[in-house]
Amino acid sequence: MQKIKPARGKGYTAGLSCITNIVINNREAKIHHDSGAFCTCVGNDYLENIYTNWQDKLMPIEGMKFSCASQNMHPLGIFEAAMIFPHPAGSIRLKVEFVVMNNCTSKNLILGNDCHNIYGIYINTHKDRYFTIGENERQKLAFHPENREITVIRNVKNVNTEKFVSDNLIAAQISTELTLEIKEELIEISFHYREAFPSDKKPLGAIKAHEVDIMLNVESPYPPLLRRPAYQASPLAIEALEIHINELMKLGVCQVESM
């Protein structure tokens, strides 16, 4: 049971979407875990932003009918893609088949029940909201914090600010105790300092003028961790570490810099 129960008539406010960040085609994207969806799917307009040549790799689909909320969906074909779920303990790479829909208006990729069954994805929403993939129950992946209140702001007249909200703040968690005026002021301040937010050209950790230089002290006296005797790591551990470092470099979190 929840520790804090919503007030009577406000039970719907406890609902949250299961959205998380992934890396696909060397780009950051958001994917929505929807165990109620029959299949994993994506709209052709959204897919165009990730793969410009997706039509060349489309596989045919025949004899299937799809619907969403009593609306018939129009499948164009099957598109296979690899996506990465970043995690500090080692990112997870899945190869997924998306059903490309002509009339899907979702602004996220949709991970349906088919992939949940294939890869053994478990979603926990009891206390700490997280999900796991496969048999490794200790490797917990987090969901995006979300607050629907941000979508209720109607007085944003600046087109650029409105686009900034939809691209960067759609999953932001803003206190419901704030007034509408304070929320709008907060959005204007965020838009003014928009260079501090990641984008497709400046992904998370690779924002210019915000770099962090870390100097390592390798001279005696050594810190306790460096005093420990070295040990030979297993080949599997070395391979996993190399994969993880390469993924962090693709994200722009790490970069090689000549001395």
Beta strands, then each sheet from edge to edge (+ up, - down):
strand 1: 19-24
strand 2: 27-33
strand 3: 41-43
strand 4: 66-68
strand 5: 71-73
strand 6: 75-85
strand 7: 92-101
strand 8: 109-111
strand 9: 121-124
strand 10: 130-133
strand 11: 141-142
sheet 1: 3+ 7+ 6- 1+ 2- 8-
sheet 2: 4+ 5-
sheet 3: 9+ 10- 11+
end
